Amino acid sequence: MTIKLMATHTILTMFALLMAAQFKSISSTNLPPKDDQDLRLAMEEMQKANYFTFVMLLNMLPLDPKFLANVTFLMPNDRMLSKTVIPDNAFSSFLHRHSIPSPLIFEHLLYIPTGSVLPSLMPEYLMNVSNGGGRRTFVLNNVKIISPNICTVGSSIRCHGIDGVLNPESNISLHTCSNTMVPVPPPPSLVAPPPLLPPPPPSPVPFFSSPEDDFPVPAPLPADSSQHISGSSKLSLGRKMLKSMATILVPLMIGVSI
């Protein structure tokens, strides 16, 4: 009896230790690292917008460093994903194909002109841009963005809802898009303003100023003032002549009298 009790006690102790070790391993794997805060915030926003299947795909994979920051997710809704068959070994490539390696809100995407090419997190997969200038008219390959700016709380992750699943095979090659592929545009707030032009040089100052600048031109006189001026000039001329004649005649008269 004592041997049976000791054996039972030993078995229970080993079982308890195994359960504790298992619980510890599960707890340690469920604890997210500190640097995935933006991803967790983005997944919460996805769930609030009813993109549960896309969140499930993110949770099914080991934590990918490419998803932690500086990424934009293109998310098919649950109805579209329920019709899509994804092989077990293709979850990672599916998510990489639906990700742009830069955090872009919808207003940033509208700066990209039609005919441009955007990269994805899958190096060989490219997306052709057709920009109609508004909501539901921005197309990437075969899908439209129908629910923009779902993820906005975090600082480096953005996400948009799309109306389908991106085709696994891109119809764009690196050789054909060498002239159309553009770098992902930065936010307008980070774009440096154009350099200010230098002020124009001052106009040269002439060495000699014109007489018109130094002496004001007199205003024109009335029509009858010409007669007044001519009469005054004649009178002064007569006075000068009389004064000259007096200067000459007085000495003569004095000489005759002597």
C-alpha positions in Angstrom: 0.0 0.0 0.0 2.8 2.4 0.9 4.6 1.6 -2.4 1.4 2.3 -4.4 1.0 5.7 -2.7 4.6 6.6 -3.3 4.3 5.7 -7.0 1.1 7.6 -7.3 2.6 10.7 -5.7 5.7 10.5 -8.0 3.5 10.3 -11.1 1.4 13.3 -10.0 4.5 15.3 -9.3 6.0 14.5 -12.7 2.6 15.4 -14.4 2.5 18.7 -12.5 6.0 19.6 -13.5 5.3 18.8 -17.2 2.1 20.9 -17.1 4.0 23.8 -15.6 6.8 23.6 -18.2 4.2 23.4 -21.0 2.3 26.4 -19.6 5.5 28.4 -19.3 6.5 27.7 -22.9 3.1 28.7 -24.2 3.1 31.9 -22.1 6.6 32.8 -23.3 5.6 32.3 -27.0 2.4 34.3 -26.6 4.1 37.3 -25.1 4.7 39.8 -28.0 8.0 41.6 -28.3 8.0 45.3 -27.5 8.8 46.4 -31.1 5.6 45.0 -32.6 3.4 47.6 -31.0 2.5 49.2 -34.4 1.5 45.8 -35.8 -0.7 45.0 -32.8 -2.4 48.4 -33.1 -2.9 47.8 -36.8 -4.4 44.4 -36.2 -6.8 45.8 -33.7 -8.0 48.4 -36.3 -8.4 45.6 -38.9 -10.6 43.7 -36.5 -12.7 46.7 -35.8 -13.2 47.1 -39.6 -14.2 43.3 -39.9 -11.1 42.1 -41.6 -10.8 39.1 -39.3 -9.5 36.6 -41.9 -6.5 38.9 -42.8 -5.7 39.2 -39.1 -5.9 35.4 -38.8 -3.3 35.0 -41.7 -0.9 37.4 -39.9 -1.3 35.4 -36.7 -0.7 32.0 -38.4 2.8 33.0 -39.4 5.9 33.5 -37.2 6.5 37.2 -36.6 7.9 38.6 -39.8 10.3 41.6 -39.2 9.1 43.1 -42.5 5.6 43.5 -41.0 6.7 45.4 -37.9 7.1 48.8 -39.5 7.2 50.8 -42.7 4.6 48.8 -44.5 1.2 49.2 -46.1 -1.2 46.2 -46.2 -3.7 45.7 -49.0 -6.5 43.6 -47.4 -9.2 41.6 -49.2 -12.3 41.3 -47.1 -13.5 38.1 -45.5 -16.0 37.3 -48.3 -13.2 37.4 -50.9 -10.8 35.4 -48.8 -13.4 32.8 -48.1 -13.4 32.1 -51.9 -9.6 32.0 -52.2 -7.6 28.8 -51.8 -4.2 29.5 -50.3 -1.8 26.5 -50.1 -0.3 25.9 -46.7 3.2 26.9 -47.8 2.0 30.1 -49.5 0.7 32.1 -46.6 3.9 34.2 -46.4 4.0 34.9 -50.1 0.4 35.9 -50.1 0.9 38.4 -47.4 4.1 39.7 -49.0 2.3 40.1 -52.3 -0.4 42.2 -50.6 2.1 44.6 -48.9 3.9 47.7 -50.0 7.3 48.5 -48.3 6.3 52.0 -47.2 3.5 53.4 -44.9 1.2 55.2 -47.4 -2.2 56.7 -46.7 -4.6 56.9 -49.6 -3.8 60.6 -50.1 -0.1 59.7 -50.7 -1.1 57.0 -53.2 -3.0 59.6 -55.3 0.3 61.4 -56.0 1.4 58.4 -58.1 0.4 58.8 -61.8 -1.1 56.2 -64.1 1.4 53.9 -65.7 3.7 53.9 -62.7 4.8 50.6 -61.0 4.8 50.0 -57.3 7.0 47.3 -55.6 5.7 44.8 -53.0 7.4 42.9 -50.2 7.7 40.1 -52.7 10.8 41.2 -54.7 9.7 39.8 -58.1 6.0 40.9 -57.8 5.2 44.4 -59.1 1.9 46.4 -59.2 0.8 48.5 -62.1 -0.9 51.8 -61.1 -4.1 53.1 -62.7 -5.0 56.4 -61.0 -8.4 57.8 -61.6 -7.9 60.6 -59.1 -10.4 59.5 -56.5 -11.8 56.8 -54.3 -12.7 53.6 -56.0 -10.8 54.7 -59.1 -7.3 53.8 -57.9 -6.4 50.4 -59.2 -3.4 48.2 -58.5 -3.1 45.4 -61.1 -6.6 43.8 -60.9 -8.0 45.3 -57.6 -9.4 48.6 -56.5 -8.9 50.3 -53.1 -12.5 50.5 -51.7 -11.9 51.1 -48.0 -8.9 53.5 -47.6 -7.0 54.5 -44.4 -8.2 51.7 -42.1 -5.0 51.6 -40.1 -3.9 55.1 -38.9 -3.2 54.9 -35.2 0.4 53.5 -35.4 3.2 55.6 -36.8 4.6 53.3 -39.4 1.9 50.9 -40.6 -1.1 51.7 -42.9 -3.7 49.4 -44.5 -6.5 49.7 -47.0 -9.3 47.4 -48.0 -9.4 46.1 -51.6 -12.2 44.5 -53.6 -10.4 41.3 -54.6 -7.2 39.2 -54.3 -4.1 40.2 -56.2 -3.3 37.7 -59.0 -0.3 35.5 -58.0 1.3 36.1 -61.3 2.1 39.7 -62.1 1.9 40.8 -65.8 4.8 43.2 -65.3 8.5 42.3 -65.6 11.5 44.2 -64.4 12.6 44.6 -68.0 9.4 46.2 -69.2 9.0 48.5 -66.2 12.5 49.9 -66.0 11.3 53.3 -67.3 8.0 53.4 -65.4 9.0 52.1 -61.9 9.0 55.0 -59.5 10.2 55.0 -55.9 7.5 55.1 -53.3 6.8 58.8 -52.7 7.4 60.3 -49.3 4.5 62.1 -47.4 4.0 65.6 -48.6 5.0 66.9 -45.1 8.5 65.4 -45.6 9.1 66.8 -49.0 11.6 69.7 -48.9 10.2 72.9 -50.3 11.8 74.2 -53.5 14.8 76.5 -53.0 14.1 80.2 -52.9 15.4 82.1 -55.9 17.9 84.9 -55.1 16.5 88.4 -55.1 17.1 90.3 -58.4 20.1 92.7 -58.5 19.3 96.4 -57.9 19.0 98.5 -61.0 22.2 100.4 -61.8 22.4 104.1 -60.7 23.7 106.4 -63.5 26.8 108.3 -62.7 25.3 111.6 -63.9 21.7 112.3 -63.2 19.5 113.8 -65.9 18.5 117.5 -65.5 14.9 116.4 -65.3 15.7 114.6 -62.0 17.4 117.6 -60.4 15.3 120.5 -61.7 11.6 120.3 -61.9 10.0 121.3 -65.2 7.9 124.4 -64.7 4.2 124.2 -65.2 2.8 125.8 -68.4 1.6 129.3 -68.0 -1.8 130.6 -69.0 -2.3 131.9 -72.5 -2.5 135.7 -71.6 0.8 135.5 -69.5 2.8 135.7 -72.7 1.6 139.2 -73.4 2.3 140.2 -69.9 5.9 138.9 -70.1 6.5 140.6 -73.5 5.2 144.0 -72.2 7.4 143.8 -69.1 10.5 142.9 -71.1 9.9 145.9 -73.4 9.5 148.3 -70.5 12.7 147.1 -68.8 14.6 147.3 -72.1 13.5 151.0 -72.5 14.7 151.8 -69.0 18.1 150.3 -69.8 18.4 152.3 -73.0 17.6 155.6 -71.2 20.1 154.8 -68.5 22.8 154.2 -71.1 22.0 157.3 -73.0 22.1 159.4 -69.8 25.5 157.9 -68.9 26.9 159.0 -72.3 25.2 162.5 -72.6 25.9 163.8 -69.1 29.7 163.9 -69.6 29.3 165.5 -73.0 27.1 168.2 -71.7 29.6 168.9 -68.9 32.4 169.1 -71.4 30.5 171.6 -73.6 29.7 173.8 -70.8 33.3 174.0 -69.8 
